[in-house]
């Protein structure tokens, strides 16, 4: 029996030796059963309630591939503590013909899944309550309830039993001065982007030793995140502003705000970094900015947040650092890495109307070069014809086998009616019936779509109509969406002389073919995993038409 071992520990406070101990015990069981260990799957410091664990997902993938016959773990809760997930795991492994065996429960059955799954779910719920109770007690003692916070250092000391005392912290004087500097510069009128640009340029690292970003400074005032909203800087510890729930679809933790009556607030004057006047001035500027933003915003805010405002919004990236190019004024695109973090040296900008004009011209006139398109269509159809011949041959073979299997079944049934019956006859009949069902379910592969031999001409004509539709108020939104579906990305890079920007437009092949076949292209509707792109330098360049449009910029 080919056997896989799964081991996991859930807390960062535990050690890797826990994994080694679990593996050692599982190997002893495998040796006693005279099985063969073919793989070890592990997850370190990950909760059993999380489904998206690398080792766990790899275990499922290899089980479906038939890599092993048995999974051995120390206990069922090592595989999962979620009731729904453990039932799904049992179902998937059973379908793959894989048996689950644990050292604590033995061979796992439906009874174990129901009872232990419920027990594990209750254990997690009870554990969460105990953890929250302990954290609240620490907060009421003025200690950290989770997270250190920029400007502070953790105090490491032991109690009389030699155990680590958690939650104590002290002021980090260097970081504290950075915090006060941020508040002073913000009150003086500097924007968060300008502040973080200076900090990154001076080599000062932000929280978790990462680059500073504007969101690290301004954060979200409603949730108390960001440097400017951390009330600990005025000696007030606020805990339980939000709770976390697991999204059952993605397995990700999502923050949900708690009502203010559930907050726990504790005064800790010894941790104050910012005086009341500076804090009040920063809050006043924040309120002023929020009022202006609310006054400017009009219409449906939800739609505005999801629909691109301009034709090329979200499709432009910096060729130097990979950051997005975003609007830096009313009519200019600039590198977000340079503007928001100061981590990119590309400070060149380009007018929105100029980039849109040249991109549309390139889409219409240069994207599908006729000579390259002819070669692509020829290779594409040759590949389709080859696959079609194989599919037809496979279908014909299955039809012949179905007829032969039906004949054998009739023969065996005739023998049974004549009184000839043995256990071997029964097993053979069951096998033939199963094979007959498989063959009857086999369907011929539908013919693959063919490409129009004049694809480039058809495409150019339809793009021209879309460009014209951009000028019509009634069709502008629909035309914009269709044109965006033809573009994968536009990369803007400084020229060698650093006197302007060159632009490379990479076409979206799926959108192009959809448009050329008379289907309205849509980014949301494209099959992303099967997408084929027109990328410079790719090994498929011989088959996929390439377009690189250069947009010159004579002035920075």
C-alpha positions, 0 to 999 in steps of 0.5 A: 500500500502506497502511503502518504503522511500529513502533519501540521501544527497550528500556532507560531508559538509551537515548533517544527519539532512537532512536525517531526514528532508526528512524522516519526509516529506515522512512520512507525505505524506504516512500518508496522503495517508493512506499507510503503511511505511515498510522500510527506505533506506538511503545513507549518503554523497554519490553523486547521480551519483554513482550507487553503494550506499548501501541503493540504492542497498538494495532498488533495492534488496528488490523491486525485492523481492516484499517487498513493492509496492511504493517508496517515495522520496523527489525528483527524484534527491534523487534517482539518478542524472545519466540519464542512472541510473534513466531510469534503476531504473524506468524500474526495479521498473516497472518490479517489480510492484513498483510505484515511487512517489516523493514529488516534481514531484508526481507519476513518469512516462516515461516523468519525467524520460526523462525530469528530467533525462536530467536536473539532468545530465546537473546539474551535468555537470554544478556543476562540472564546477563550482567546478573546477572553485572554486578550481582553484581560491583557488589554485591560491591563494596558498590554498589547491585544495583538500587533506591535504597532510602529513606534514601539518595541516588544519587551521580552522578559520571563515570569517567576516560572520562567515563561515568557510574559506577553503583551508588554512594549516600550517606545522605540525612540527612533520610530517615535520621532518618525511618527511625530515627523509624519504628523507634523508634515501632514499638519503642515500641508504635505500629502501622504504621498509626498511624506512617504516619498521622502521617507523612502528616499532617505532609506527609512523603513516602514512597518515590517521593514517594508517600503512606505506607502500612502495608505500606511500613513492615511489608512482608514479612519473608520477602522482606526488603521494607518499612522494618522488614526492610531489612538495609541499615539495619544495614550489610548489603547482601543481594542475590538474595533473589528472582528474577522470571519472566514469567507467559505468560498475563498477561505480568506479572513475578512475584517468586519467592523464592530459597533462602538459599544463593543470596543475596549478602551484603556488609557496608557499614558506611558505609551503616548507619542503625539501631544493633543494639539498635534493630534487635533490638528491632524484630525481637523485636516482629515475632516476637511479633506473628507468633506471635500471628497464627499462634496465632489463625489456625485452619482452612484458611488458603487458603480463609480468604484467598479467602472473604469473612468477612462478608456485605458484605466487599469491597463497601463503599467510602468516598464521600469518597476511594474507599478500601475500608471494612474492619473496624476492630474486631470489629464495625465498618467504617471507611475504610481511607484514614483508618485506614491512611494518614491521607489521608481525613478521613472518620473515621466508622464503622458497626456491621457488623450495623446495615449488614447489616440495612439493606442486606438490608432495602433489597435486599428491599423497595426495590431494584426499584421496580414502576413503574420495573421495568415501564418497564424491561421494556417498553423491554427487550422492545421492543429485543429485538423490534426486533433479532429482526426484523432477525435474521429478515430477515437470515437469510431473505435469506441463505437466498435468496442461498444458493439463488441461489448454488447455482443459479449453481454448478450452471450453471457446472458444467454449462458445464464438462461441456459443454466450456466452460472459461476461467480466468475461469470457474475464478475465478468458481467458486472465488468462488461456492464460498467464498460458499456456504460462508459462507452455509451456516455462517450460523445464525439468532440464537437467541431472546433471553431474555424477562423475567418481567412480574412481575420485581420481585415474583418477585425480592422473593420470592426475596430473602426466601427468601435472607434467611431462608436466612442464619439456617440453618447449612446454607444460610448460605454459599450464601445469602450468596454469592447475596446478594453477587451482587446488590450492586455496591457500597455507598458510605458518605459523611458526612452534610452535618452530619458527624454520621453516615453515609449509605449508597448501595447500587448493585444488580448488574443481571445478578445480579438478573435471574439470580436472578429467572429462577431461576438461582443468581447468582454473582459469579464466574460473571457476564459482567463486560464485559457487566454492567449496573449500577443507577447513580445519575445515569447516562444510562440511568436512564430504563431501569434501575431505581434504588435508593439506600438511605440508612442514617442514623447518629445517632452517629459 
